[in-house]
Amino acid sequence: MTAEPVEAVVFDLGNVLVRWEAERAFDGVLTDAEVERFLADVDFPALNLRQDAGRSWREAREEVARTHPEHAATVDLYVERFAHALPGPVPGSAEVVDDLRAAGVRVLGLTNWSAETYHHGERVAPVIGRLEDVVVSGREGVVKPDPRIFDLLAARHGLDPARTVFVDDSPVNVAGAAALGYQAVLFTGAAALRADLVARGALPG
């Protein structure tokens, strides 16, 4: 590859370092049909993005109580059982992080995640705690792919986007990073990511 030498790799967390499956929060408590109805009725992806942008879960519950009162208690249940929505680490990703660190490459995180539930991540995927730092959208009040959160990341940690690889499983976020000059990589699995980082010279072959 002809890209600039890699000085840092920034990882998304959900489904890159730690698995996140929202519906798993309700395992053993609600039926599949009840879960599907809840997720559809409240437009869970849009609701969750507002949480990632810094809204409190109390405010989310109040909104759902107004629009779909039958689901208000389910919001509480999701927050209470959030740990169940994180089934485990993403296979192979921790080893990539550790090998980057051993190679002298800086490793950081940039995640869209509610500030109120973020603490669960490291318990499930300890590699998160081995990152130099993680910029958490819910703490900053802005979500990917908004350029402001990428600019904040670069300014806070002295990153040169041209020498920084950004890894995310969301094509929209990858495109947003690429537009700002990052070496942006769509995550499809740890093996493919490792091969990509070897090709960029960030990891030994």
Secondary structure as UniProt FT lines:
FT   STRAND          8..11
FT   TURN            15..17
FT   HELIX           22..26
FT   TURN            27..29
FT   HELIX           32..41
FT   TURN            42..43
FT   HELIX           44..52
FT   TURN            53..54
FT   HELIX           57..67
FT   HELIX           69..71
FT   HELIX           72..80
FT   HELIX           82..85
FT   TURN            91..92
FT   HELIX           93..102
FT   TURN            103..104
FT   STRAND          106..111
FT   TURN            115..119
FT   HELIX           120..124
FT   HELIX           126..130
FT   STRAND          134..136
FT   HELIX           137..140
FT   TURN            144..145
FT   HELIX           147..157
FT   HELIX           161..163
FT   STRAND          164..168
FT   HELIX           171..179
FT   TURN            180..181
FT   STRAND          183..186
FT   HELIX           190..199
FT   TURN            200..201
//
